[in-house]
Amino acid sequence: MKLSRAVIISSCLCLLSPMLVHANTNSALVRESSSSSSSTNRLLAEGDSGGEAAQDKPPPSPTDSGPQDPNTPVHDKDNHQPILFNRKQLVLFGGPHKSASTSVEEFMAQWAEGGWKHGHPHTKALGYWRWPRVMGTYGTHGTKVFGRLVTEPSNDILHKSIMDSIAESMEEAENGVIVGTEEFDQVGPDATYKALPAIKKVIRHLDLNNEDVTIVLNYRSPRLDQWVSIWKHEEGDFMDSTYEDFLCMSHNDPAERRRRYDMLGAQMNPLGAAQVFLEEGWKVKLIDMGGVEAQDKDISHVIGCRVLLGGCLDGFLGSLGDELPRENAVEKPFDELNDEESGKMEQLFENRDCGYQHSLQKWIESGQMEIEYQDSLWKTCDSKRKSYYSSLVGATDVLFNAFLSQLECKDNPHDLRDGITMDQALGNNNTLGHMINGFVEAVLIPLVFLGGVGYVMMMMFKGKQQRRLDERGIAVSQAEMTPYPSSAFQDDHEEETEEGEEEGDEGDSDDDVEEVYQDPPRSEDAEDGE
């Protein structure tokens, strides 16, 4: 019996051994997977803090297949390891002005200038990219140095220093370089400077194809916020000016008026800039800042995740989740206009943006242009008003005069007889009614009055002519009924009539009357000839 029990126990153990081994193996695999996942999350969320050994180790490869084409879509744009490209790219951040441009430039310079090889572990998320460091005579130039490519087109010495720095960074980087300046928004007829020559110069220096160039533009919304920020950050004579002086004192000053056109037509017009860049054959990434804010994201992290494809977790650069750009706000009261008038300004900016919706659509459909976090852009557009929207494209003078018409300009009055009011610029139905009423009061009523006066004068003139005709008719009737010509027709024939009576010429009264209408009497010689 004891032997039988031992045999049974031994048999059971033999049967259970494979199951126990399999269970232990699974547990180990689970722990290993959990450890690997935790390591990945830690890499993305906190950065690798493993000292020199970690700094010498490059970011992990995104896939087993190796580098991928830059145009390959990413399944989850907000959650991925750093993506390694199979060819180098140039990313140009083009602002525009007062759309978090300074914050983005400083953020990228801080975390992408040195790269992962020599920088802080937090640079791992952007480890495949470089922000060029430009050395000057007295040290490193600041982030604004790239704007001088646009504003100082003849500064060859500085340009060479910038170009060499960009080329060196491109050589060092795995994916490429990101260069940024809000001066890249200087395109179009209203721009003070010309950004296109500077951009093309960089592309030629790096010997890149157009398909490897991407322009990043921020679309700030509400649109009025950007316009107010441009005024608040104004420098020089208008640094401490009120909004009213900012516009009113520029109306009669050609140089300042030209600068306001640049602000409205170039700095406030990212869609116009996008169209110019697309026509050059470059890719465009437009980021709707209203959508970014609505989803509690940050614009610099969005560029890092969705444009540069750095290591990201939930829409933030994993190793820089706690690093946010600094605020760049200036406090000034904007109290010249009430909420209704401010709303009209916002609507006019949006209406002009709607004017680009149709023309940009072909590039959106082809993938050459992408809009990230689209929320407020084109949200208010009405397909029935396409012609009206298109009329605002390039009509910077309309926006300027419309904004000016909202202000009293007591210290510097303006004359808008040849301009346009805000209500007219908006082109809504109520405005049309006001315009019709104004036309009736200012034009139609005076025309009716003048027409009435003209009609009375015409009737008086016709009445006078009619009286003359009546008088002649009466005279003719009297002449036909009497043997002698009427006194009304005797002006030139009185002497002839008297002579005829003395000679005793005989004839009936009808002949005498006919002489009034016949040719003048012939001479005696002519009678003798007969």
C-alpha positions in Angstrom: 0.0 0.0 0.0 2.8 2.4 0.9 4.6 1.6 -2.3 1.4 2.3 -4.3 1.0 5.7 -2.6 4.6 6.6 -3.5 4.1 5.5 -7.1 1.0 7.6 -7.3 2.6 10.7 -5.8 5.6 10.3 -8.1 3.4 10.1 -11.1 1.5 13.2 -10.1 4.7 15.2 -9.7 5.9 14.1 -13.1 2.7 15.3 -14.7 2.8 18.7 -12.9 6.4 19.5 -13.6 5.9 20.7 -17.2 3.0 22.9 -16.1 5.0 24.5 -13.3 7.9 25.1 -15.6 5.6 26.7 -18.2 4.0 28.9 -15.6 7.3 30.1 -14.3 8.4 30.9 -17.8 5.3 32.9 -18.5 5.8 34.8 -15.3 9.3 35.7 -16.3 8.2 36.9 -19.7 5.5 39.1 -18.1 8.0 40.6 -15.7 10.4 41.2 -18.6 7.7 42.8 -20.8 6.6 44.9 -17.9 10.1 46.0 -17.2 10.7 46.8 -20.9 7.4 48.8 -21.1 8.3 50.7 -18.0 11.8 51.4 -19.4 10.2 52.8 -22.6 7.7 54.9 -20.7 10.5 56.1 -18.4 12.6 57.0 -21.4 9.7 59.0 -23.0 8.4 60.6 -19.8 11.5 61.2 -17.8 14.5 60.8 -20.1 17.4 58.5 -19.5 19.4 59.6 -16.4 22.0 56.9 -16.6 25.0 59.3 -16.8 27.7 59.1 -19.4 26.8 55.6 -20.6 23.3 56.8 -21.3 24.5 59.9 -23.2 26.7 57.8 -25.5 23.7 55.6 -26.4 21.6 56.9 -29.2 17.8 57.0 -29.1 16.1 53.6 -29.8 15.2 52.7 -33.3 11.5 53.2 -34.0 11.1 49.9 -35.9 13.0 46.7 -36.7 12.9 47.8 -40.4 15.2 50.7 -39.7 14.9 54.3 -41.0 11.7 55.2 -42.7 10.7 57.7 -45.4 9.8 61.2 -44.0 6.5 61.1 -45.9 5.4 57.8 -44.3 2.3 58.5 -42.1 2.7 57.8 -38.4 -0.1 55.7 -36.9 -0.3 57.6 -33.6 1.2 61.1 -33.9 1.1 61.7 -30.2 2.7 58.4 -29.0 5.8 57.1 -30.6 9.5 56.6 -30.2 11.8 59.1 -32.0 11.5 58.4 -35.7 14.7 58.0 -37.8 14.4 59.1 -41.4 16.2 57.6 -44.4 17.2 61.1 -45.7 17.8 64.4 -44.1 15.2 67.2 -43.9 15.2 70.9 -43.5 12.4 72.3 -41.2 11.9 76.0 -41.2 9.7 77.5 -38.6 8.2 80.7 -40.0 6.2 82.2 -37.2 4.4 84.3 -38.0 4.9 87.3 -35.6 3.2 87.1 -32.2 2.1 83.6 -32.6 4.3 82.1 -29.9 7.2 82.4 -32.3 9.8 83.5 -29.8 8.8 80.8 -27.4 9.2 78.1 -30.0 12.5 79.3 -31.2 13.9 79.4 -27.6 12.5 76.0 -26.8 14.1 74.4 -29.8 17.4 76.1 -29.4 17.6 74.9 -25.8 16.8 71.3 -26.4 18.0 70.6 -29.9 21.1 72.7 -30.3 23.6 70.2 -28.9 21.9 66.9 -29.8 21.9 63.7 -27.7 25.6 62.9 -28.0 26.9 65.8 -25.9 23.8 67.3 -24.4 21.6 66.7 -21.4 19.7 63.4 -21.2 16.4 65.4 -21.7 17.5 66.0 -25.3 16.8 62.4 -26.1 13.3 63.2 -27.4 14.7 65.5 -30.1 18.0 63.6 -30.4 17.9 63.1 -34.2 17.6 66.9 -34.8 19.8 70.0 -34.4 19.1 73.7 -34.0 22.2 75.4 -35.4 24.5 77.3 -33.1 25.9 80.4 -34.8 29.1 81.7 -33.5 29.9 85.4 -33.7 32.9 87.6 -32.9 31.9 88.0 -29.2 30.3 84.6 -28.6 27.2 82.7 -29.7 24.4 84.6 -31.4 20.9 84.4 -30.0 18.0 82.7 -31.5 17.0 85.8 -33.5 20.1 85.7 -35.6 18.3 83.8 -38.4 16.0 86.7 -39.0 18.9 88.7 -40.2 19.0 86.6 -43.3 15.8 88.4 -44.2 16.3 91.9 -42.7 20.0 92.2 -43.7 20.1 90.7 -47.2 23.5 92.4 -48.1 25.4 91.3 -44.9 27.5 88.7 -46.7 29.9 88.1 -43.8 27.0 87.3 -41.3 25.3 85.2 -44.0 28.3 83.0 -44.5 28.6 82.4 -40.7 25.0 81.4 -40.6 25.2 79.2 -43.6 28.3 77.4 -42.4 26.6 76.7 -39.0 23.5 75.3 -40.7 25.6 73.1 -42.9 27.7 71.8 -39.9 24.5 71.0 -38.0 23.0 69.2 -40.9 26.2 67.1 -41.2 26.1 66.1 -37.6 22.3 65.4 -37.3 20.7 62.1 -38.1 17.4 63.6 -39.4 18.3 67.2 -40.2 18.0 70.7 -38.8 15.2 73.0 -37.7 15.8 76.8 -38.2 13.3 79.4 -37.1 12.5 83.1 -37.4 9.3 85.0 -37.5 10.8 87.0 -40.3 10.1 84.1 -42.7 6.5 85.5 -42.7 7.8 88.4 -44.9 6.2 87.2 -48.2 3.6 88.8 -50.4 3.0 92.4 -51.7 2.5 94.0 -48.2 5.7 92.6 -46.7 8.4 95.1 -45.7 11.2 92.6 -46.4 11.5 89.6 -48.7 11.9 86.2 -47.1 11.9 84.0 -50.2 15.5 84.9 -51.3 16.8 84.0 -47.9 14.9 80.7 -47.7 16.1 79.7 -51.2 19.6 80.6 -50.3 19.6 78.1 -47.3 18.1 75.4 -49.5 20.7 75.8 -52.2 23.5 75.8 -49.7 22.3 72.5 -48.3 21.6 71.1 -51.8 18.2 69.8 -50.9 15.2 68.9 -53.0 11.9 70.8 -52.5 10.3 67.6 -51.2 12.7 67.6 -48.2 11.8 71.1 -47.1 8.9 71.8 -44.7 7.7 75.2 -43.5 5.9 75.3 -40.2 3.4 78.1 -39.6 1.3 78.8 -36.5 -2.3 79.9 -37.0 -3.2 81.9 -33.9 -6.8 82.1 -32.8 -8.8 84.0 -31.8 -7.4 86.0 -34.7 -7.9 89.3 -32.8 -5.5 88.1 -30.1 -2.6 88.2 -32.6 -3.5 91.6 -33.8 -3.7 93.0 -30.3 -0.4 91.4 -29.5 1.3 93.0 -32.5 0.1 96.4 -31.2 1.2 95.7 -27.6 4.7 94.6 -28.7 5.2 97.6 -31.0 8.5 99.4 -30.4 10.0 102.8 -31.0 7.6 105.8 -31.0 4.6 103.5 -30.5 5.9 101.4 -27.6 3.6 103.0 -25.0 0.9 104.1 -27.4 -2.8 103.4 -27.1 -4.5 101.3 -29.7 -6.2 104.4 -31.0 -3.0 106.2 -31.6 -1.4 103.1 -33.0 -3.9 103.2 -35.9 -4.9 106.9 -36.1 -1.4 108.3 -36.1 -0.4 106.0 -38.9 -3.2 107.1 -41.3 -1.6 110.3 -42.5 2.0 109.1 -42.1 3.0 107.1 -45.3 5.8 105.2 -43.6 3.8 104.1 -40.6 0.8 103.3 -42.8 3.1 101.1 -44.9 4.1 99.3 -41.7 0.5 98.7 -40.6 -0.1 97.2 -44.0 2.8 94.8 -43.4 1.3 93.9 -40.1 -2.1 93.2 -41.5 -1.1 91.7 -44.9 2.0 89.7 -44.0 2.4 89.2 -40.2 -1.3 88.5 -39.7 -1.7 86.3 -42.8 -0.2 82.8 -42.3 -2.6 81.4 -45.0 -1.2 83.8 -47.6 2.3 82.8 -46.6 1.3 79.1 -46.9 0.1 79.6 -50.4 3.3 81.3 -51.5 5.4 78.5 -50.0 3.3 75.8 -51.5 3.6 77.4 -54.9 7.4 77.1 -54.5 7.0 73.3 -54.1 7.7 73.1 -50.4 5.6 71.2 -47.8 3.6 73.2 -45.2 2.5 72.2 -41.8 -0.1 74.6 -40.4 -0.9 74.3 -36.7 -4.2 75.7 -35.4 -3.3 77.1 -32.0 -7.0 77.2 -31.0 -7.2 73.4 -31.4 -3.9 73.0 -29.5 -5.2 75.0 -26.6 -8.6 73.2 -26.6 -6.8 69.9 -26.1 -4.5 71.2 -23.4 -1.3 70.8 -25.5 1.7 73.0 -26.0 2.7 74.5 -29.4 6.4 73.6 -29.0 5.7 70.0 -28.1 3.2 69.7 -31.0 5.9 70.7 -33.4 8.3 68.3 -31.8 5.8 65.4 -31.9 3.9 66.0 -35.2 6.5 67.6 -37.4 9.9 66.5 -36.1 8.4 63.1 -34.9 10.5 63.1 -31.7 9.8 60.7 -28.9 6.4 61.5 -27.6 3.9 60.4 -25.0 0.3 61.7 -25.1 1.3 64.6 -27.3 4.3 65.8 -25.3 8.0 65.2 -25.9 8.5 62.4 -23.5 11.8 63.5 -21.9 10.6 67.1 -21.8 7.1 66.8 -20.5 7.7 69.3 -17.7 9.5 71.8 -19.9 7.2 74.5 -21.2 8.1 77.7 -23.1 8.1 80.9 -21.2 5.3 83.4 -21.5 6.0 86.5 -23.6 3.0 88.7 -22.7 2.8 92.5 -22.5 0.0 94.1 -20.4 -1.8 97.0 -22.0 -5.5 97.9 -21.8 -7.4 97.4 -25.0 -10.5 99.4 -24.1 -11.2 101.6 -27.0 -13.7 99.2 -28.5 -16.7 97.4 -26.9 -17.3 93.6 -27.3 -19.5 94.1 -30.4 -16.9 96.1 -32.3 -14.2 93.7 -31.2 -16.3 90.8 -32.5 -16.5 92.5 -35.9 -12.7 92.7 -36.1 -12.5 89.0 -35.4 -15.2 88.3 -38.0 -13.4 90.3 -40.7 -10.1 88.4 -40.1 -11.9 85.1 -40.3 -13.7 86.2 -43.5 -10.4 86.9 -45.1 -9.1 83.5 -44.0 -12.1 81.9 -45.7 -10.9 83.5 -48.9 -8.0 81.0 -48.9 -10.0 77.8 -48.2 -10.8 77.0 -51.9 -7.3 77.9 -53.3 -5.5 75.8 -50.7 -7.7 72.8 -51.0 -5.7 71.1 -53.8 -2.5 71.1 -51.7 -4.4 69.7 -48.7 -5.8 66.9 -50.8 -2.4 66.0 -52.3 -0.8 65.9 -48.8 1.6 68.7 -49.5 -0.1 70.8 -46.9 -1.3 69.4 -43.5 -3.3 71.2 -40.8 -2.7 69.9 -37.3 -5.3 70.3 -34.5 -7.7 72.1 -36.8 -10.4 73.6 -34.8 -11.3 77.3 -35.4 -9.8 77.6 -38.9 -12.5 78.0 -41.6 -15.2 77.1 -39.0 -17.3 80.1 -39.8 -17.0 79.9 -43.6 -20.2 79.9 -45.7 -20.0 78.4 -49.2 -22.6 80.9 -50.5 -20.2 83.8 -49.8 -17.2 82.5 -51.7 -17.0 85.5 -54.0 -17.1 87.9 -51.1 -14.4 86.0 -49.2 -12.2 86.0 -52.3 -12.5 89.7 -52.6 -10.8 90.2 -49.2 -7.7 88.3 -50.3 -5.1 90.9 -50.9 -7.4 93.7 -49.9 -5.3 94.9 -47.0 -6.5 98.5 -47.4 -10.0 97.4 -46.8 -9.0 95.9 -43.4 -7.0 99.0 -42.5 -9.8 101.4 -43.3 -12.4 99.2 -41.6 -10.4 99.1 -38.4 -9.8 102.8 -38.6 -13.5 103.6 -39.1 -14.2 102.1 -35.6 -12.1 104.9 -33.9 -12.8 108.5 -33.3 -9.2 109.6 -33.8 -9.8 112.9 -31.9 -6.1 113.9 -32.0 -5.5 112.9 -35.6 -8.8 112.9 -37.5 -9.0 110.9 -40.7 -11.0 111.4 -43.8 -12.7 108.1 -44.9 -14.9 109.5 -47.7 -12.9 107.3 -50.1 -12.6 104.4 -47.7 -14.9 101.8 -46.3 -16.5 101.3 -42.9 -16.4 98.1 -40.9 -20.0 97.3 -41.6 -19.4 97.6 -45.4 -16.3 95.5 -45.1 -18.2 92.7 -43.5 -20.7 92.7 -46.4 -23.6 91.4 -44.4 -27.3 91.9 -45.2 -27.9 94.6 -42.6 -25.1 96.5 -44.1 -26.6 96.2 -47.5 -29.8 97.6 -46.2 -28.0 100.6 -44.7 -26.1 101.1 -48.0 -29.4 101.1 -49.9 -31.0 103.6 -47.5 -27.9 105.8 -47.7 -28.1 105.7 -51.5 -31.8 106.6 -51.4 -31.1 109.6 -49.1 -27.9 110.8 -50.6 -28.5 110.2 -54.3 -32.0 109.1 -55.3 -34.0 111.8 -53.5 -31.8 114.7 -54.8 -32.1 113.2 -58.3 -35.9 113.1 -58.0 -36.0 116.7 -56.9 -33.7 117.9 -59.7 -35.7 115.9 -62.1 -38.9 117.6 -60.9 -37.4 121.0 -61.3 -36.2 120.1 -64.7 -39.6 118.9 -65.7 -41.3 122.1 -64.6 -38.8 124.2 -66.5 -39.3 122.1 -69.6 -43.0 122.5 -69.4 -42.7 126.3 -69.0 -40.5 126.4 -72.1 -42.9 124.3 -74.1 -45.8 126.4 -72.9 -44.0 129.6 -74.2 -43.4 127.9 -77.5 -47.0 126.9 -77.8 -48.2 130.4 -77.1 -46.0 131.7 -80.0 -47.4 129.1 -82.3 -51.0 130.0 -81.3 -50.3 133.7 -82.0 -49.0 132.9 -85.5 -52.0 130.7 -86.2 -54.4 133.5 -85.2 -52.6 135.9 -87.4 -52.7 133.6 -90.4 -56.5 133.1 -90.0 -57.1 136.8 -89.8 -55.0 137.3 -93.0 -57.1 134.8 -94.9 -60.4 136.4 -94.0 -59.5 140.1 -94.8 -58.8 141.8 -98.3 -55.7 143.3 -97.0 -52.7 141.7 -95.3 -52.9 141.5 -91.7 -50.9 144.1 -89.8 -49.0 141.1 -88.3 -47.4 140.5 -91.8 -46.9 144.0 -93.0 -43.5 144.7 -91.5 -41.6 144.5 -94.7 -44.4 145.3 -97.2 -46.1 148.4 -95.9 -44.5 150.7 -98.6 -45.3 148.3 -101.4 -48.9 148.0 -100.4 -49.3 151.8 -100.3 -47.9 152.2 -103.8 -50.2 149.5 -105.1 -53.2 151.3 -103.8 -52.1 154.6 -105.4 -51.7 153.0 -108.8 -55.1 151.5 -108.6 -54.0 148.0 -109.2 -57.0 145.7 -109.3 -57.1 142.2 -108.0 -58.9 140.1 -105.6 -58.0 139.8 -102.0 -56.6 136.3 -102.4 -53.8 137.6 -104.7 -52.8 140.2 -102.1 -52.6 137.6 -99.4 -50.5 135.3 -101.6 -47.9 138.0 -102.0 -47.0 137.6 -98.3 -45.7 134.1 -99.0 -44.2 134.6 -102.5 -40.7 135.7 -103.4 -39.8 139.4 -103.0 -41.1 141.7 -105.8 -38.9 141.7 -108.9 -37.4 144.9 -110.3 -38.9 146.9 -113.2 -36.1 145.9 -115.5 -37.0 142.3 -114.9 -40.6 143.1 -115.8 -39.7 144.8 -119.0 -37.6 141.8 -120.0 -40.7 139.7 -119.8 
